[in-house]
């Protein structure tokens, strides 16, 4: 296979799918002589395997798959970063702590990606093209693995909700791809992470011209919508319009009379509203400002009201799409429901942002209107838990390898961890974010999400230093290059959008000094570098020290090297514009 395809909704605009593919047919030597087809792909930077159950006399019609016995055998008890969900059917919103392979038990539910570092370098276990199948997790083989010795991991499929095994299909069905991405260094996993998309089914939509990426303002993160009305929605629309963001997201509880009653019997109506927002006025105002609206909803309410009825109403209103929440499962029934949603939403020109959702498996190639998804321990956890800079420095090497993740960065009430706090009732006081102001900006750049949800309120951004970095920030890129980093410690990268370059770095609790060669800029050209960086006081002991940020403007060329200095839990960003 040797092909090149374009992707205008990703971290790079061009993908090269180059691999050797081999197909093998195997069969039982004894009755009932069932047959199975194995398809292998070998890439320069990884491998992939899938199974096909062909039509055959031994399996007339439908079959039930009770397990997937695929195993990954490692020669040592290597270091790994594994996110054990502790059970099937979750929102997949946990950290990726560092551990040994032997720490993964036979009762584990470690999701993709599972990243391993050994004498071979680095690898990431993932899956691609999850359609009409059950999602995969990893656990130790029965009996577990002994510390210090070879370790083998087994695939665990999420059982069907009806108890009928894990997968119920007709013969001719294809499993998802089991993918292993390889690299000598940790950053190679990021630069080599195209296999998930390359293995995914190509786009099945005839017309994708209406699908667009962009940043979005948001109304829920800072104060949990304790006040939600037409004027507060207009304020978010104004914020988006003034800063070149294409969208705003109207979140919970816009169609509820009472909060936290996520069951159909409490539903007001997803096609009307809770009475505090004049929807026709709000949509007309958004159109006048060139901003489009995403509408949040609980998936049960969507089912209750009816998909077609709701999609038709939202298309008529001119909604950009939907943010559908709380599915919390990757069993086969839910995977099929997800595909049905994006397929039918596309008929109504609606993009979908799934929350309470499993990790990406390449669906954004097959159905580009599935613009982003959660399945990530994102910035919302600062409201009721914590999102540490260490976790942030882990995500580029783990969760974002699989695909877009709606992290919702951009909080401007910045605090060092010792001064961080949780909200009461998800509403008061206004939410804070761990790390410095420069760290918050860098996370807006590092986040991979074609709908880049920027989390804070207009009043927290007003007249604040550093905010100009977010003006016209791209949500998709022509090029992304990971330059340097260590998992959970620091990350440095640059991106290109058209002729403009952006670079960003973050660090954990350790202050760091890095260097960035600017040889990615056009030779012989001079660029204006607009730099946003920590001040020496940003890591200080006072409550608001983390909000201090410096803005520096200087001329640079491709022959220059920049020195990057970050305080503890700090960050650094730069915009390079050709003069």
C-alpha positions, 0 to 999 in steps of 0.5 A: 500500500502506498498512498497519500491522502489529505486531512484538513481536520487534523494535526497535519494536513497530509498523511502517507499510508505506506506499508506492506500488507499480508493476508493469511487464512487459517482453519481448525484441523478438527471439526467444525473446521472454522476459518479465520483470516488474519491481515497484517500490516508492517509500517516503517514505524509500527504494525497492525493486525485485524481479523476477518470472519469469512463466510463459511459452512461452519458458521452459517449466518450470525456468530457470537464472539465471546473473547479476543485472545490476542496477546502482546508478549514483552521480553522484560518487565518494562516501564509503562504508562497505563490508565486502568479504568477498574471496570468496563463501561466508563468515561475513560477519564483517568490519568496514565500513571507510570508503572511496570508491566507486572503491575497490570493485573489480570483484572485490569482494564487498561485502555488504549493507548498503553505506552511501553518503554524498554530496550527496544525504545518506545511503543504504544498499543492502540486500536483503529477502525472500531466499528460494529465491534466492542472496544478493547482494554488490556490486562495481564494473562491469567495468573498474572506476570511476575515482577522482573520477568517477561510480561504478556498482556491480553486483550479484553473486549467489553461485553454486550449489554444484552449478555450475548457475548462481546460481539454479535455479527454476521460472517464477513465481519472485520475486527478493529485493527490492533495497532502498535506504534514504535519509536526510538524516543518518546517524541517519535510516538507523536511524530509517528502516530498516523497509523490509527488514521491510516488504518481507519476506513476512509471517509464515507461522506460524499460532501464534507465541505460544510465541516469546519474546525475552529475554537469555541467559547464555553459557558460551563467551566468557570462557574457551572452556569449558575446564571444562564440566560440570553445575555450570558450566552450573548457574552460568550458569542461576543467573546468568540466573535471578537477573537476569531473563534468560530463557535460557542458551546451552550452547555448544561442546563440549557434545556432543563428546569432542574439540574442533575436530573439526567433522565427522560422523565425529567426532560423539558425538551431538547428541541425547546429550552428551559425558558431562560434563553430566547433561542431564536434571538440567541441564534439570530444574534450569533449569525449576525456575529459570524458565530455558530452554536454547539448544543450540549445534551444528555444522550438519554434525552436525545434518545427520548426526544428522537434523533431525527426530530432533534437533528431536524430542529437543530439544523433549522436553527442553524446549530453547528452541532451537538455535544452529546454526553454520558454514554460511558461505554464502548460495548458493541451496542454503544459503538453502533449507536455512536456510528448511527448518530454521526451518520444521521447527524451528517445528513443534517449538516451537524458536527458531533463532539462526544463527551462521556466517551471512549478513546478515538479509533480513527472515526474522525477519518471515516466520519469527519463530522465527528469533530472531537471527543472527550475520553480524556481527563480534561481541564474540567477536573480542576472543578472537582479534582485536579489536573496536574502539570505532570498529567498535562505533560503525559497527555501528548505521549499517551491519550493524544496519540489516539486522536483528538481529545476535548481537553478544554484548556485556557483557564486564566485563574492560574494557581500553583498546586499548593494554592489550587482549590475545588469548586463548591457545587461546581459553581463557586468560586470561579474555577482555577487551573493548576500551573502558570498563565504561560502553561495555560496558553501552551495547553491551548496550543498542545491540545489536539482538538478540531473543535478547540473549546477554550474554557474560561469566561469573558470577565476572566479574560478581560484585559488580562496579560497573555490573552492576545495569544488566543486571538485567531488561534488555529484548531487544526494544523498543516504540520506538527512536530514534536521536538523534545520531551519526556513522558510526564516531565516536559514537552516541546513542539512546533506547529504550522498553519499556512505560513505562520508557525507556533511553538509551545512547551510545558513542564512539570513541577521542575523548572527547566531550561530548553533550547529550540532551533528555528531551522523549521522557519523559511531560510533567508526570511525574517520573522517576528517572534511574539513570545509568552513566557513565565517570569521569575516570579511565576513560580513564587509562593504568593497566591497569584504569582502563577498569573504573572506572564511576560510578553516579548517581541523580537526578530528571528531567522531560521539560523537562530536558537531560542532559549526557553526558561520555564518555572515549576509547573510553567510553560512557554509559547511563541508565534512566528510571523513572516515580515 
